[in-house]
């Protein structure tokens, strides 16, 4: 009897999911959308607003944004640049992001691999953000993200060799000490399941992770806020492949999913 009830619940659940998807697809007008823009290589947000006004004259911009998001998730629309979409994935020719790993990062990575071979880390430099910016900062940080339980051990190991190492600095420490150091190493906590990559044997950040991090920690990345933050996001999306699903999964782990979602829309 219990199995029969469980089986019925599964059937009802699948029925509700299918019904909701049908309702959602009906509001998206996918077939009509494809007919409307089949010969149009670039589709702007204004085009999409005007398209949906055919069916709902007083449609809200937030509703259109949600539909764009759903169409993108379904693989119907593909972002080609900021505010521009295409029905064909081939239109997106942005290249994959591969940061430059300099000798300093390689050496630091080597030290950590020798001393702490079993911990997860992520190494990157804020210098990489320069290519997305209009105003170029004169000072950069080497960001060393480490598992929470190993942060202090790594800190003491590195401070035995150099003085420009800071462990999870507060706003006061940032303003009084870090900002006046040429290129300090800042040790922060590595979020579990963070999207990292390996370049030249160095575990480093992905573009998706870097974009989420600079938004999520405004005190640490104070130089990259405000109008500059929006410019960084816009430039990154235009120049490189940014996997939004990966970005939003990580943003969710940082409890910033909704905020990041609004920003990229």
N, C-alpha and C positions, 0 to 999 in steps of 0.2 A: 504493500500500500504506500509506504514512504517513498519507494522508488517511483511509483506512478505519479505521486504529487510533485516530486522533484522534476520528473520528465515534463509534466504539464507546465511547470514554472519556466523551464528552459524554452519550451515552445512559445509561451507568452512573451518572454523576454526578447526572443528573436523576432517575433511579430511586431513588437513595439519598436525595435531598432529599425526594421525594414520600413515600417510606416513613417517613422520620423525622418528617415533618409529620403523617402518619396516626397514628403511634405517640403523638406529643405530643398531638394532638387527642383521642385515645382516653383518655388520662390526665386530660384536662381535663373530659371528660363534658359537652361544650358543650350538646348537645340536652337532656339531663336538667337541666342548670343553668338553661336558659331555661324549661323547664316548671316547675321548682321556684319560681323567683322572678318569673314572668311578671306576677303581680299585685302585686308588692312594689316600691314606689318606692325604698326605701332598703335597701341590703344592707350589713350590717356585716361586718367581718373574722370576728367570732364566728360569724355565719351561714354564712360560706363554710367555716370550719373544720368546723362541724357537718355541712355538706353533704358534704364530702369524707371525713368519718369513716364515712359510709355504705359507702364502697368500701374504705377502708383505716383500720381502727380505730385503729392506732398511728401515724397520719400525723404527720410533724414540722411544726412551724410554718414552718420554712424552706422546706419543700416547698410549703406552701400559699401562702407569699409569692411563690415562683417562679411558681406557677400564676396568681396574681392578676396578676403582671407580664405573663405571656404573654397572658392574657385581655384585658388593657388594650391591649397591642400589637396584638392581633387586632381590636380595636374591639368586643369583646363586652361588656366591662365599662368603665364610665366613672366616673372619680373625681369625686364631687360635693363632698366635703370630706374632712378628715383621717379616714381609716379607714372612710369611707362611700362606697359605689359604687352604680351604677344600671345597668340593662340598656339604658336609653334615654339617648342623648346630650342629649336635650332637657331632662333634669333639671338639667344643668349651666348655670347662669345667671350664672356669674361673669363680670365685665366685663374688657375688655382693659386692660392696664396702660399708662397714659400719664402719665409724670412731669411735674412742673411745672418749666418752664425759666424761671429768673428772669433779671433784667437782667445780673447778674454773669456767669452762664454764657454769655449771648448775647454780651456784650462780649469775653470771653475767646475764644470761638469765632471772632468776627470778626477778632481780632488774628491768630489762628493761620491762618485762611483767607487773610489778606492776605500774611503772611510765609512761610507754608509751604503753598501751595495744592495741592501734589501728594502730601502724605503723609497716611496714614490715622491718624485720632485717634478717641478716644472720651472724652466729658466727662460727668461726673455728680457728684452730691453725696451724701455719706453722710447728709445730713439727710433724704433720701428714705426711709431705713430706719425713721425714727421712727414712722410710721403702723403698723408691724408690731410695735412694742415695748411692753413694760410700763414699763420704767425708761427714761426719756428722757435721753440724754446731753446735756450742755450745750455741747459743742464738736463741730464738724463739719469734714470735710475735703472739698476739691474734688479729685476724682480726675481726673487727665489722663493717659490712656493713649495712648502714642505708639509708632510703629514703632521697633524696637530701634536701628537705625542713625541715627535722627533725635533720640533722647532728649537727648543732650548739646547739640545745636544749639538745640533748643526751650528747654532749661534756661537756657542763656546769654542767649537772647533775652528771656526773661521776667524773669530776675534783673537785667537792665539797667533794668527798669521797677519792680520791687518786690522786697522782701527775704523775703517769706514763701513762697518756692518751694523745694521739696526734691526732689532727684533720687534716686529709689529708696532711701529712707532705711533704715538698719539699725535693729535693735531699740534700740540705744543712742541713736541720733539721735532716734528716735521718743520715747523716754522723757525725754531731756534737753532737746530743743528743740521738736519738732513738737507735743507734747502741751500745751505752754504757749502756743502760737500760736493766735490767735482762730479763723481759718478759713483754714488754709494750703492751698497748691496742692501736691499730691503727684504727681510724674511717675513713672509706672511703665510697664512694657513692655506693649504691646498684643499679645495672643496672636493669631496668624494665624487667620483665619476665625472670629473671635469674633462672636457674634450681636449686632449693634448695630442701632439704629433711628435715624430722623431725625425730630426733633420741633422744629417752629418753626425749621427750617434749622440745627439743632444736632445733630451726630452724637452720640448718647448710648447708654447701656446699655439692654438689654432686661431684664425682670425675671428671666428665666432666667439670664442672664449674671451679674447682680448677686448672685443667690443662690449660684451656684457660686463666684464670686470671694471672697465673705466667708468661705466655708468653706475655700477653697484657700490663703488667706494669713492665718493666725491672728495673726501678729505685727502686720501692718498694720491688721487689723480686730479688734484685741484686745477692744474694747468689745462686740463682737457675738458672743462665743463662749459656750460652755456652754449653760445653760438658755435664755439669750436667743436663741441661734442657733436652737434648736428652736422657740421661740415665733415667731420671724421666719418660718421655713419654714411652720409651721402656719397662721399668719395670712395669708401670701401665697397659699397654696393655697386658702384659704377665700374670700378676697376677689377674686382675679383669675384669669384664664385662665393657666395655666402649662403650656406645651407640654413635656411630659417628654422627648420624643424630641430636641427642640432642646437642652434642658438637658443631657441625657446625652451628646450629641455633643460639646458644648463641654467638659463634664467630662472626657471622654475625652482631649481635646487638652491638658487640664491634668493628665492621669494620675490623675484622681480619680473615674473613672466608678463603680467598684464601691462606693466609700465614699459617694458621693452617692446611689447607687441604694438602698443600705441605709437611708440617712437619710430619703429620701422615702417608703420603704415602711413 
